[in-house]
Amino acid sequence: VQLQASGGGLVQPGESLRLSCAASDRTVSNNGMGWFRQAPGKDREWVAAIDWKGGRPQYADSVKGRFTISRDNAKNAVYLQMSSPKAEDTAIYYCAQSRSSYGSASLSGISSWGQGTLVTVSS
């Protein structure tokens, strides 16, 4: 499967932004999905995950209460709604397909990666 992330850009602190991830086929509907990010000079880190039915959303502590992950299996798509972003949220965001039906917070639990979309939070 190929994953195409989009929606990144320059956003001011406090504004909202929604990232989208489109999958090339419907096989993703059987797998958990998630978002990771990588800031300059830092390791890739997990942001959020969701199971194959769109349930059990999980979030990293750094984004909990501000970001919302969702999916639409009819459209083979996954989304990340970023509310009240902060400067420290600046990173390349990657969507990812889990090896299992549940979301994975571990890099080793990911079977496919999207190409990434850059989010810059700055005034």
SVG drawing of the C-alpha trace seen along z (x, -y; Angstrom):
<svg xmlns="http://www.w3.org/2000/svg" viewBox="-17 -36 37 44">
<polyline fill="none" stroke="black" stroke-width="0.4" points="0.0,0.0 1.1,-3.6 0.3,-6.3 0.1,-10.0 0.1,-12.6 -1.0,-16.1 -2.3,-19.3 0.9,-20.5 2.1,-24.1 2.8,-27.2 0.3,-27.8 0.4,-30.3 0.3,-29.1 -3.3,-28.5 -4.7,-28.1 -6.0,-24.8 -4.7,-22.5 -5.9,-19.1 -3.6,-16.6 -4.9,-13.9 -3.5,-10.6 -4.8,-8.8 -4.1,-5.1 -3.8,-3.6 -6.1,-0.7 -8.7,0.6 -6.4,3.0 -5.7,0.3 -9.2,0.8 -8.0,4.0 -5.1,2.3 -4.5,-0.2 -3.2,-3.6 -1.2,-6.3 0.8,-9.5 4.4,-10.0 6.6,-13.1 10.2,-14.0 11.5,-17.4 14.9,-18.7 17.7,-16.9 15.4,-14.6 14.3,-11.0 11.0,-10.1 8.3,-10.0 4.8,-8.6 1.9,-11.1 -1.4,-9.2 -2.9,-5.9 -6.3,-4.4 -7.6,-0.9 -9.0,0.6 -12.6,-0.4 -11.7,-3.9 -11.9,-3.2 -9.4,-3.2 -7.7,-6.5 -4.4,-6.9 -2.2,-10.0 1.2,-10.9 1.1,-13.0 2.6,-16.0 -0.5,-16.3 -3.3,-14.8 -6.2,-17.1 -5.1,-19.1 -4.9,-16.6 -7.6,-14.3 -7.0,-11.3 -9.8,-9.8 -10.3,-7.7 -12.8,-7.1 -12.5,-3.6 -15.0,-4.4 -12.4,-6.9 -9.3,-4.9 -8.2,-8.0 -6.9,-8.9 -6.8,-12.4 -5.0,-14.3 -6.8,-17.4 -4.3,-19.7 -5.9,-22.3 -3.9,-24.9 -0.6,-23.9 2.6,-25.1 6.0,-25.9 7.3,-22.5 4.8,-20.7 6.9,-21.8 8.0,-18.7 7.5,-16.5 4.4,-14.4 4.2,-10.9 1.1,-8.7 1.8,-5.0 0.0,-1.7 0.3,0.8 1.2,4.4 -1.9,5.4 -5.5,4.3 -4.6,1.9 -2.6,-1.2 1.1,-1.0 3.2,-3.5 6.3,-1.7 8.3,-2.1 8.7,1.7 4.9,2.1 4.7,0.1 4.5,1.9 4.1,-1.1 5.0,-4.8 3.8,-7.8 6.2,-10.3 5.6,-13.0 4.2,-16.5 5.9,-19.5 4.1,-21.4 5.7,-24.6 4.1,-26.4 5.4,-30.0 4.1,-33.5"/>
</svg>
